[in-house]
């Protein structure tokens, strides 16, 4: 996701290569990043961190303790820290880095193609100008929503953060069904991917709810009704809700274990 941000910022011309610094502890990955022409690559924070105005924390939440210990000696008072680490609270980041200006965001994978969904919130010390600056950066990857309450970030993690996996899971099941019905793999992929794309576009370009669209597709005694009856019998709707709640519970656990 960090690489996605770097590429998106440069592609939108909101920043330039000379203003971008990438901190990568792995020498092998650093060498690979150096070939991408996305900015200067560094292996240690002492060589770059104090020169930065905005620092994006794009590591796995399990690595926070190590990250904080590495960065803390080089943190400057006026720097803004933007975290995209799932479940890691603003308070944890503030205490771990001894930094006051912290923005917490939750993007998702479609940010890679400019169709991401990101929510974000900030500590009180972040100024309006700094918040607008970060919003402009985040907008290069898709849509954004500012949230007043940080607890809502965990809910976002469960819905839009993990959401693409839910969609892929359903798509994969439909592709499997298509192949069982005799379609080739490529035919199944096209049937399902185009169906999802078309359905989402229909939804986005209308004022109808999901249920209203279901009603439009479903004919009394028809094929769609048979499928919907099976889903209802097997509690698919309820299971999807329970899955999202399980993701929320895990996001909260990650925050509490910091």
Protein Blocks (a to p, Z undefined) as FASTA:
>chain_A
ZZmmmmmmmmnopacfklpccddfblklmmmmmmnonaccdfbfklmmmmpfbdcddbdf
klmmmmmmmmmmmccfklccddfbehiafklmmmmnopabdcdddddfklmnopaccddd
ddfklcfklmmmmmmmmmmnoccdddfblklmmmmmmmmmmmmmmmmmmmmmmmmmmmmn
opafklmmmmmmmmmmmmmmmmmmpcbdfklmmmmmpcghiaklmmmmmmmmnommmmmm
mmmmmmmmmmmmmmmmZZ
